[in-house]
Structures are given as structure tokens and as C-alpha cells.
Amino acid sequence: MEETVNDRPEWTALPDLASRKFGGTVMWATDELFAEKENLVNPWAPAHQTETFGPKGQVYDGWETRRHREPGDDQAVVRLGLAGVITGVIVDTAFFKGNYPPFVSVEACAVEGYPSAAELSTVDWDVLVKRGAAGGHQENYFDIGGSKRYTHVRLTMHPDGGVARLRVHGTPIPDPRLLDLGALDLAALENGAVVTGCSNMFYSSPNNLFSPGLAAHQAEGWETARRRDDGNDWVTVRLAGAGVVRFAEFDNSNLKGNAPGWAALSGRDGDGEWVELLPKTRLQPDTRHRFALASGPEVTEVRLDIYPDGGMARLRLFGALSERGRADVAARFEGAQG
């Protein structure tokens, strides 16, 4: 994928597996007297308004615990919205300046089903970040670079304080036993698809294209800067597995004066060649378009071209995994069991 325009680690371009937009939730915390634990997984950037006081003090867009007067640490347990391999973690202490934790730890576990927080307290947790130093009012980056699939993470503040967001970036690894391999969205992140390239992500991430549900507003999609040349913008995605795409949905809901005029779709076949799946087709703004594709070849990767620029809320590629694709999905899951 094209590098971002700032100095953030490259892995921050991967999906946030803990995000609320994927269904992530904060199951439990030792304390949340000043600010609610649920704020940790909000998908938007932390916000702050000074001198905004409630009955418990300054209102913070984050998780904040009371000051400890006895030994001990504060913890929060998060069920990931997307189970997967964790590449890096951000502990964002935005706007917590005199009340941030000086050290944090992050652990993870992999559990089948839907255990309660009490049941999770009895399982073995792997240490991802061992008492890492944290600074106030900043994003604290921790490289993980793991290969094991996890379903839950646990954040510990040493000893107390506030954290605005916990971002858990990585690669989704679905359980093939819970997928209909003969009829699914081959481009969905939750099914194991991965963005592999993008011409421009000035306004928002291309990962948004493959998120679940409908986009509530234009910032929840993918939008590029305005082009001032003769080119066009594009994004590529490695499908959940090799398969045949039967239907394509181009959804540019909420994009009106910034919708692309046309779009085209191509796929990479078994020989590594790009083949046309849908020719350049006119689009209407603020519209969900669905197209039936001609019976095409097995493809492993798809490229969406928009002309000349603009935005798209969602891209859905409905179809079936081939035998090779089913084997790939099963192998990816088994290989991440640790």
C-alpha cells in the first residue's frame, strides 16, 4: 500500500481490529469513575473541550480511572471486532497530560465462542507489550509483529490514569467454520480480505471500503484528493481467497459533489494477469449500484478504478471461493493458531 503522508508506522494502515465499527467492545474494566471504558474503541479521533466539567470532573473522550491510594493497577478487557493477527498497538493518551499512565502493558488471548469477562480471567494471556513506557497527550506506538490469531486483548495501566484510544492494528483471520464459502463477500475484511494498494488516501482509508454495514456519512468511506492530471485513482484488494466474483456493488452513498463519474473492475487470474471483470461504467452520485458480472475466471485480487477521482463508501464483491480459495482460508486459519 502507498505510504502515508506522515511518520506513523506502516502497520497503522492495517485495520483496527478493536474498532467499534467492526463490533469491538470493552467488556470489563477495574474502574471507570472519571470516563467510560467504552470510549477506548471509538473509531473517530479523540476530541476535547476544555473547562467542560461534569459531576465527576473534566469530561474526557477516553477511559479514565480514579487516583490510586493503594498498590494496584487498572485494566480493561476488549473483545476484538475482528479476530486476527496483531501487528502493532497504539495506546493513545490524547488530551491526558497530567493524568496519563507512565507505563502500560498489553496482553492477548484466543478463545472460541463468546466467553464472559469472568471466564476470561481464568485463561492464559500472551504478553504483547511488557510494561512499556507511555507519554502523555500522544500516540504511543508498540510494534508487535506477531503471527498468532487473537480474539481478545487486555490493556493494563500502571498504575492508573487515562487512555483515549486503544488501536489494535493487524490482519483479520476468520474462522472458516463460520463462513458460507459458497456465497460470501470476497472483499470483506471480516472474511479475510486485505487491501494491497491504493493510489491516494488523502481524506480517508481504503479499508473503509470493505467495512461492515452502510456508511453513515462520507468520512466513513474512501475519498481521494482532487486530481489535477490525466490519471485516475484506484485501490487493490487481495480477496478472502481465490474465487469467482458474481456480483459487484459500488456504493457511493453520501458522496454527491465528490462521487466518481465512472468506475471499472479488474481481477488478477491464476497466471498473475489482470483481466476485465466490469468495463468502465457510468455512476450516479449518492447511489448503491449493483452489477451482475459475466461468468469470469478465478481471481485472487481485484482492482477498482474510479475516474477520475472522488470517493466510494463501500465495495462489495459477492461470489464463491474456489477449491484453492477454500484451502487457502483453512490454511491461514490453522497457521495462526500458535
C-alpha positions, 0 to 999 in steps of 0.5 A: 500500500502507498505510504502515508503522508506522515511518520506513523508506522506502516502497520497503522494502515492495517485495520483496527481490529478493536474498532467499534465499527467492526463490533469491538467492545470493552467488556470489563474494566477495574474502574471507570469513575472519571470516563467510560471504558467504552470510549477506548474503541471509538473509531473517530479521533479523540476530541476535547473541550476544555473547562467542560466539567461534569459531576465527576470532573473534566469530561474526557473522550477516553477511559479514565480511572480514579487516583490510586491510594493503594498498590494496584493497577487498572485494566480493561478487557476488549473483545476484538471486532475482528479476530486476527493477527496483531501487528502493532498497538497504539495506546493513545493518551490524547488530551491526558497530560497530567493524568496519563499512565507512565507505563502500560502493558498489553496482553492477548488471548484466543478463545472460541465462542463468546466467553464472559469477562469472568471466564476470561480471567481464568485463561492464559494471556500472551504478553504483547507489550511488557510494561512499556513506557507511555507519554502523555497527550500522544500516540504511543506506538508498540510494534508487535509483529506477531503471527498468532490469531487473537480474539481478545486483548487486555490493556493494563495501566500502571498504575492508573490514569487515562487512555483515549484510544486503544488501536489494535492494528493487524490482519483479520483471520476468520474462522472458516467454520463460520463462513458460507464459502459458497456465497460470501463477500470476497472483499470483506475484511471480516472474511479475510480480505486485505487491501494491497494498494491504493493510489491516494488516501488523502481524506480517508482509508481504503479499508473503509471500503470493505467495512461492515454495514452502510456508511453513515456519512462520507468520512466513513468511506474512501475519498481521494484528493482532487486530481489535477492530471490525466490519471485516475485513482484506484485501490487493490484488494487481495480477496478472502481467497481465490474465487469467482466474483458474481456480483459487484456493488459500488456504493457511493452513498453520501458522496454527491459533489465528490462521487466518481463519474465512472468506475471499472473492475479488474481481477488478477487470474491464476497466471498473475494477469489482470483481466476485465471483470466490469468495463468502465461504467457510468455512476450516479452520485449518492447511489448503491449500484449493483452489477451482475458480472459475466461468468469470469475466471478465478481471481485472487485480487481485484482492482477498482478504478474510479475516474477520475477521482472522488470517493466510494463508501463501500465495495462489495464483491459477492461470489464463491471461493474456489477449491484453492480459495477454500484451502487457502482460508483453512490454511491461514486459519490453522497457521495462526493458531500458535 
